[in-house]
Amino acid sequence: MSTRTAGGEVPLRPPATGQHIVIVEDDEALGREAAECIGRWGSTVHRLNRPDDETLRHRLRHPVDGIAVVSRDDIVALRYALLTEHLKPGVRLVVTLFDRTVADEVSRTVPNCSVLSITDTIVPSLLASCLDPRYAILQPTASGMVGVLRQDGPTGVDRLSRRALATASRPRPRVGVLTWFRSLGISAKALVASFTGLLALLTLDVLLGVLVLHEPWYDAQWNAARALTTIGTSPAAEHGPAWYKLLSTLSVLTVLALTALFTAGLVDQLTGRRMTSILGARSIPRHGHVIVVGLGQVGLRLSARLRDLGVRVVAVERNPGAGCVPLARSLAIPVVFGRGGDRFLLNRLCVQRARALAAVGSDGLENIAVAVATRAVAPQQRIVLRAGGDEITADSQSLFRIGAVCDVTRIVGASVAASVLGAGPLSFFATEQRTYGLFADEEVVDLGTWDVGHRSQSGPTEESSGPAAGVPAR
């Protein structure tokens, strides 16, 4: 284990002051958070909310040291990145993107552009909350996995093994066949139940053939298989007792019903768009797993990172046509379609035996609804929430303990500000009222030490005005 601390009176790697930064935004919360950080760190920021081409061209005629494009729409971010590079070639440019394909294209087209993945920025915090609440983040590095301890004073850094993270701290519970059966879908249940029934009838016919009809076991097995496939019954059955004939009649009728049910379930499993399997890598885990509700870019990346660490995961998505569903299928991540706040679905996913539940959808209210339903089903379960620092989440937290909240706005806002000012920590995380940066040499810095002279809420921010596609520029 290696531990380094930072956060003394002398700030480490503070960004240069006196810079002029332009933020092009269509996300007011992220833009405001980034502007507040830039202002506190001693530079001037100009915010443009959805500017048109002429407004942006007019603003960039003035001296500019860096430009940040803050948007949750990758296509909008790509357009503004290309436009700003055309108007101000060679300027330091930071763009927030979700999709890796678009990010690669921007990096290739604009060499001086730093692409900031919103997903990669917040996943380390979500990962730590899911696997080990002692840590604020779990950040993969070239040498392995680094965890930053969650504490108030100087922050320690631990090097962790993937095996240690994959092992659940709680004891492994016993999981029976009934629990496994409940985790299956309707068609899978029909397939398993009908197949089990057919095997039971085959065994019964073999036993009756040997004990009642006094057939050799191989003849009894052969005749039972013929009866099971509705080809015919044993010739000796014609001379059997009356009760045997009645039982055989009932068995044949049952076989007809079970065969139809088995065929329907098998056809659905082979031809349907199944995102889970009965057995194998895409089967629904039943203990020590993480339930990820919301299969967007964040949910997909979190699920993939958990799988890479050896932690079993199941994702829940309401929309079967979501863009990340095919990617999850290619990564062998089991996906269950339904509403994450449905307690029957939570019981099917064995939420009581899960390691954690992460509600990481883009809708903060929906995430809170999932957390409330989970609390009702599994009061002691660890719950992780993706939130945007809005008042709704804060008010809900004040009413009762929902779970560990990952404030996307604070983390991404600080990351944008540091990147556009030329300071590049490896990752960012927030604990209570403080925001920290983890550098590549495993040094942790309290970003509050970068403040210049004061900690005002807005900082020295200049607001720009002008037309912006029908929305007043800010």
Secondary structure, 3 states (H helix, E strand, C coil): CCCCCCCCCCCCCCCCCCCEEEEEECCHHHHHHHHHHHHHCCCEEEEEECCCHHHHHHHCCCCCCEEEEECCCHHHHHHHHHHHHHHCCCCEEEEEECCHHHHHHHHHHCCCEEEEEHHHHHHHHHHHHHHCCCEEEEEEECCEEEEEECCCCCCCEEEECHHHHHCCCCCCCCCCHHHHHHCCCHHHHHHHHHHHHHHHHHHHHHHHHHHCCCCCHHHHHHHHHHHHCCCCCCHHHHHCCHHHHHHHHHHHHHHHHHHHHHHHHHHHHHHCCCCCECCCCCECCCCCCEEEECCCHHHHHHHHHHHHCCCCEEEEECCCCCCCHHHHHHCCCCEEECCCCCHHHHHHCCHHHCCEEEECCCCHHHHHHHHHHHHHHCCCCCEEEEECCCHHHHHHHHHCCCCEEEEHHHHHHHHHHHHHCCCCCCEEEEECCEEEEECCCCCEEEHHHHCCCCCCCCCCEEECCCCCCCCCCC
